[in-house]
């Protein structure tokens, strides 16, 4: 019934899993004392911490910085697809594949905008590359983590961090080779679905930035700064010694202490500041907090019809003195602000970018009749720890690779260190957690255990044994992989592994084979959901921005699935023989 509910798709996956757990408790097949073991299971902890580490990696901007010299060279789809897909594939070997894709999607969309390429030709290959790369390491994808736990229960020893690498690298190479030219199977004329963040990104904020005191004389001109903005940022005016020069010429040299009035959407402005080493003028004033644990937040708010800010300049309103908040930028529809920001008169409908203490911001918004916009991540005005997440992640993977620290402990420690050292705020860490996925896994772990303990795995494996008995072992491996691959589009890949992996291990024992190649086949099949937008989060993530329809996925995914199905079993048996 649980599998039927997953396939039906009428209800949320996490709700179905929770109901299945309750049903197991009512029927007595799940002991009450084991009902919540899934929430403290290493699998749940590892996936949660991997999501936090991936979010910090994305927040650091290290990938964008590393690719800044390469991106201008990607002028056609022929070069864009293999490079972008290759980068996201490599990233997914170190971080969770969904996180790796989330890091690279904005980069791909920026490249598509600049060169006129179709996002529909770029995003799906990147999603498939992320799934393929996730097969290489233990933490790359949830199926690997769950399969490792099943092996711990079956043979008493879990798979290691890099035990998946020999098979994963071979299949990843095949996938990358196919995607490098197979992207031509995808439609070009697809329009991205409108999403809230995209609508809000259309707001061009005007803000003031200053050249730092250590700015070398003659080191940067207006044209050079414009190139740092990569077409996302405009320089509206230059203010020097109190005198404003609107629309400065490109050959004007920016000196230390100069103030620039710049305009762009908030993510573009943030990248511009990081590249050009400029500072927000209004960011320099410290925000007072009521306690050491309170965090600084940046939000967007609209000036209301009855706001006392109407008709007042930023200097007259004294937002910092009266309410302890900094105004980082102003967005005004239909009118370009080119004057000094502190003297600009605010009007009803203006969108303000505000920085303040979490607890005091709601009070200030109410007093000023400011209406907060839809909640989204706003990074402008916050500090980046560019190398911290990469260093911490590398240390964690080295410790796990040498067997010095258990995987769960290493990634929990990595997540804590990153947050404690400012790589991610606690609010951002909580936001990075995928609640539905974690509940799905935690609720299904006791149900999966119940299937084994009540003899359900033995029953299903016995039926499969009659099918594969007398056939070559490679066909049995292929059959298990095909079953995982066929079920995953209708279930969630984590749910597939929790149900199919114990059955595969039991089948191996009944056939007299080593369970390892069967567990590997389950992991590969569940990780390679290339046929639908619903079985894997990577596919779902690109559906809207790529403007994909359900039928677009099999265009590229069916031939790739066939390649994996043909190459996977022999490759598995090459490294994981049927007989120990």
N, C-alpha and C positions, 0 to 999 in steps of 0.2 A: 504493500500500500504506500509505503514511503517513496519507493522508486516511482510508482505510478503518479504520485503527487508531484514529484520533481519533473517528470516528463510532461505532465499536463500543463504545468506552468501557470496555473490559476493563482497560486499563492506564492509568497516570497520564500526563497530557499531557507533563510534562517528560521522562519516561522514553521516550515515543514519539519526541519530538524528538531526544533524545540518540541513540537507536538509528538514527534516520533519518540523522543526521550520520555515525555510524560506517559505515552502509551506503554513504553517498555516498563516503566515503574508500576503502572496500574496492573499490567499483565504478570508482573513478578519476574520477568526475564532480566531486568536491570535491577540489581540490589540497591536499596536506598543509600547505603554507605558509599556506593560507587557512582552515584548519579552525577556528581559534579567533578569527577576525576578529570574530565576533559578540560576544565578551566585551569587546572594546575598542571596539566600535561606539558612536557617539554615541547611538543609540537606547537601548541598554542603560544607558548612563550617565545619560541624562536621566530615564528611568523610575525608576531606583534612587534618584536624588537627589530626584525629585518625591515619592517615598514617604517619605523622611526628612523633607522639609519639611512634608508633610501631617501626619506624626506629631507634629512639634513644634507645629504649629498646633493640633492637637487637645489636646495636653498643656497649652497655654498657658491654656485656659479663657476666651479672649477672646470666643468666640461665646456661651457660656453667660452671661457677664457682660452682653453687649450685649442679649441676649434676656430678661433677668430681668424687665424691666418689662412685656414683651409677653406672656409665658407665662400670667400669671393671667387675661388677657383671652380666652384660647382655651378656651372652655367647651364647645363642641360640635364634632363632626366637620366641620361645614360651614365653620368658621373654621380649625380645626386643619390640615386637609389642604392648603389653598392656601398658608397661611403657612409651615408646616414644609417643604413641597415647594419653595416659592419660595426659602426660605433655603438649603436644600441645593443647589438649582440654581445660585444665585449663587456659593456657595462652590466648587462644582465647576468654575466658570470660572477660578478662581485656583489651586486645588490639584487634585491628581488626584481624579477623581470618587469612587473608592473611599474615599479619605481623607476627603473631604467628608461622605460618608454615615456613615462611622464616627464623625465628630465629632457628628453630629446624632441618631444612633440613641438614645443614652442620654437625650437631651432628649425625644425623642418618646415613649419608654417611660415616662418620668416623667410627662409630660402625660397619657398614657393611664391610668396608675395613679391620678392625682389626680382625673380627670374621669369615669372609668369607660368611656372610649372603647375600642373594640376595636383592639389593635395591628395586626391584619390589615387594617384600613381605612387605617392611616397609613403603614406601612412600605413597601409595594410602590409606591405613588405617589412616595414619596421616592426609592426606588431608580431608578425610571424618570426622575424629574426629574434625578437626579445624572447619569445616562447622557446625557440631553438636554443638560444644561449643559456636560458635558465636550466636546461638539462645538464649542464656541465658540472655544476657544483651543488653541494647539499642545500645551500640556502637560496639558490637561484629561483626555485619555484616550490610551491607548497607540496605537490605530489612527491618530490624527492624527500622532503622532510618527513612526510607521513610514511612513505615506504621504508625509510630508515628505521622508524619506530616499529613498524610491523616486523622487520627483520630482527630487531632486538627481542621481540616477544617470541619469534619462531626459533631462532638459532642462538639467542643469548648474546648477540653482538650486533650493534648498529652499523650501518654503512658509514664510512668516514667522509670527511669534507670533499675529497677529490676522487672517491671511488666511482663516481658517475662520469668522470672526465673522459676515459677512453672511448666509451660509447657515445657520450654527449658531443665530444669534439668531432667525431666522424660524421655523425648525423647533422651537426651544425654546419660543417663544411659543405655537405651535400645541399643543405637548405640555402646557404648563401650563394652557392653557384647557380642554383635554379632561380632564386629571386633576382639575381643580377640581370637576367633577361626576361624572366617570367612576368615581371610587372606589366609588360605590354598586354597581358590578358585582361587587365583591369580597364574599366571605362575611364575616359578622360573628362567627359562632361558631367561632372557631379558637383553639386553645390553644397557647401557645408551647412549643416543645420544650425540655426541660430540658438545660442545658449546665453544665459544671463551674463556670464563673465565677458563674452565677446561683445555683448551690447554695451556693457559698462566700459570696456576698453576703448570704445569710440570717443569717450570723454578725454579731450586733450587738456591736461593740466598745465597751467603756467606757474612756474616757481622761480626762485632766485638761487643761484649757486655762486660760490666764490672760489677764486684761485687761491690755494694755500700759500702761506708765507714762504715755504721752501720751493715755490714755483720758480724754475730756472728762467732768467730773462731771455726772451726770444725763443723759448723752447716750443711754443705752440701758437699757431694762428687760428683765426676763426674758421678757416677752411679745414684745418686739421681736426679741430674739435667737431666740426660737422661730420667728418668721416668717422669719428669715434661713435657718433650717434647712429651710423649705418642707415640713414634715411628716416629713422624713427623720431628724431628730435630736431627742432628748429631753434635757432638762436634769434630771439626777437629784438634784443637790445643789449648794449654794453654800457655799464654805469661805472665811471671812473672819477674819483674825487667829487662825487655828488652830481656830476653832469651825465645826462643820459644821451646815448647815441643809438637811435633806432636802426634796425637792419644794418649792422656793421658790415663793411666789405670783407671779403674773404682773406685779404692780405693783412688785415689788422692784427697786430701781435697782442695777445692777452698777457697781462702782467700780474704779478702777485698782488693780491688785494682787490683786483677787478671783480665786479659783480656782473653776472650774465643773467638776463631774463630769458629762460628757455621754456619751450612748450613741447609736450609729448604725452602719450599715455603712460601710466605710472610704471609699468614694467620696463618700457623702453627708457624712461628717465633713470630708473634704478641701474640698468645696465650701462647707460651713458656715464653716470657718476662714477661707477666702479672702474670703467675703462679710462676715463679722462682724469681720474684722481681729483675731482672737484668735490666740494662740500655744500650741503644745503645751508643757506644763510640762517634760516629760522630753526635749524636743528640744534644749534649750538647752546641754546638755553636749557639748563637741566630741568627735568620734570620731577616735582616733589611727589613722593609716594607715602602712603600712610604706614606701610610696613615694608620690611626688606623683601618679603615674598611677593609683593605686588609687582606686576609686570607693566611695561610701557606698551601701549597699543596704538595702532594707526588705523583710523577709520575714515570713511567717506560720508558726508552729510550734506543735505540740501538746505539752503537758506529758505525758511518758511515765509509765508505771506505776512505774518505778524512779528517777524523777528526784529529785535532791536538793532540788529546789525545792518539793516537796510539803510542805504544812504551814508553809512559810515565807512571810513577807510580803515585799513588794518591797524594803523597807528592809533586812530581815535578809539577803536573798539577795545584795545588793550587786552586781547584775549589771554595773554600770558599773565599779566598782572592781576586781572580780575578772576580768572578761572584756572590758571596754571596749565594752559594748553598752548601748543605751538601750531601755527598755521603753516603747513608745508607747501600748499599749492591751491590754486583756484581754477575751476573750469567754468567757462561761460559760453553758452550756445549762441551762435550767430554774431559774436562780437569778439574781436581779437584784443587782448590786453597787451599793450606795448609800453605802458608807463610803469614807474617804480611800483612794485607790488604793495609797499606799505602805504602808498598814497591812493591806490585804486579804491574806488567806492564800490562796496558790495551791493548786490541787488538780489531781489527775490528770484529764486531759481538757480542761483550760483551753486556749484558743487564745491565744497571745501574739503581739503585733505588735512585732517587734524591729528595731532600727536599728543597723547596725554596718558595719565595713569588710568588703569582699567576701572577702578572704583569711582573716580571723580568724573570721568567722561559722561556717563549717563545724566548726572546732575547738571553738568554744563550744557549738554544738548537740550535738556528740557528748559533751562532758564533762557537759552538763546533762541528757542523755537527752531531748532535744527532737526531735520528729519533724516535719520540714518538710512543709507542705501542698503540694498541686499548685501548680506555678509559674504565677503570673499577675502582671499589672501591679499593683503596690501603690504608690499615690502619696502616701499620708498620710505626713507627715514630710519630704517633699521640696519644694524651692522651685520656684515657677512663675516663668517669664519671660513675663509676660502679653503685652507688646507687641512683644517682640523678633522672633518668627517673622513676624508680620504686616508689620513694617517691612522686614525683610530680604527677604521675598518680594516686597513692592511694589517695592523697589529693583531686584531681579533682573528683574522683568517690565518695568519701565521701560527698563532697559538693553537688554533684548532687543527691546522694541518699537521703540526708536529705532535699532536695528541697531548699537549700540556694542560689544556683546559677543555671541559665539555662544551659542546656547541651552545647549549642554552645559556650557560654561565658566561661564555665569551660574548655573545651578542647582547645579553642583558647588560653586562658591564659596559659594552661599547655604547649602547643607547644611553645609559646613565651618564657616562663620561661626556658624551657629546652635549647632552642637555645641561649638565653641571657647568661645562666650560663655555656655554653661550652659543653653541652651534645651532641650537634650536630652543625656542621657548617652550615651557611646559604646555602652554595652550596649543602651540603648533604640534607638539608631540602627540597630544591627545587627538588632535584633528587628523593626524596621519594614520591613526589606527582605523582599520577597516572593520567596524563593528559587526556588520552582517556576516563577513567571512569568519571572524573569530568565533561568533556564536554558532555558526554552522558547524565548524570543526569541533568545538568544545562539546556541542550537544550530540554529534554523531559518533564521537569516540566511544562513549559507553554503549551506544547501539551497535557499533561495529564489534566491540568485545562480546556483546550478547549473542551476535550471530555466530561467533566462534564457539562460545561456551555452551550454547544450547544445541550444537551439532548442525547448525544451518550451513556452515562452510563445508562440512563433510558431505552433507546431502547434495549440495549443488556441485561440488567437486566430483562426487561419485557419478553424477549424470554426465559431466564433461569427460570423465575418464573413459566412458564407453565410446565417446566420439573419437578421442585421440589415441586410444589404446592400439598398439601395433603400428602407428604412424611414426615417421621420423620425428625426433625431438624438436627440430627446427620448425616443423609445422605446428606443434603444440605451443611453442613460444609465439609464433605468428598468430595463432588463434587467440591467445590471451591478450596480445597487443591489439589485435583487431577488436576484441570485445571491449577493451578499455577505450579505444579510439571511437567506437560506435556509440558507447554510452555517454561519454563526456559531453557531447553537444547538448544533451538533454538534461544531464545533471550538472553539478558544478564539478570541476576537476578534482577538488579536494574530497567531495562526497564520493566520486567514482573510486578513488584510491582506498578510502576507508571501507568501501563495500567489496571491491574486486580484489584488492591485495591479499586479504586472508584466504579468499577462495583460490587464488593463484598459487599461494604457498601450499595449501592443502592438496591441490591437484598435483603439484610437483611431488609431494611425499607419496601420494597414492600411485603415481606412475614410476616411483623409484628414482626420481631425479633430484638434483640439487635445487633448492628453492630460489637461489640467487638470480639465475637468468629469468625466472618467471616474475620475480619482483621487479627486475629491471624492465621487463616487457610492460608491466603494468604502469610503471613510472613514465616510460616513453610514450605509451598510448595515451595516458591521461594528460601529459604535458603538450601533446601535439593536436590540439583542437583547432584545426584550420578550416572548419566547414561552416560554422555558425557564429553569429555575434554574441551569443549568450553563454557559451560553455566556459569561456575564459575571459578574465577581466581585460586583458590586452585588446581582444577583439571588440569588446564593448566600448573601451576607451576611445578608439579611433572611429567608431561608427558615425557619430555626429560630425566631428571636424572633417572627416573624409566624405561625408554625404553618401555613405554606402547604403545599399539595400541588402536585404537578407540574401538575395540571389547572387550578390557580388562575391561573397566569400567562397563558395565552391568554385568559382572561375579560377582563382589562384590556389585555393586550398586543396581541391580534389587531386590535382596532379602531384602536389607536394606531399599529401597524405599517402598517396600510392608509392612515392619514392621512399618515404620513411618505412612503410610497411614491407617493401621489398628488401631494403638495405638493413633495416633494424635487426631482425632475428639473426642473420649470419654474423653481424657485427657484435651482437650481444654474446653469442656462443664463442666468438673468437677470444673474448676476454673473461667470460664467465661460463666455463664448460658445464655440461649437463651432469657429469660425474666428478665428484671431488677426489 
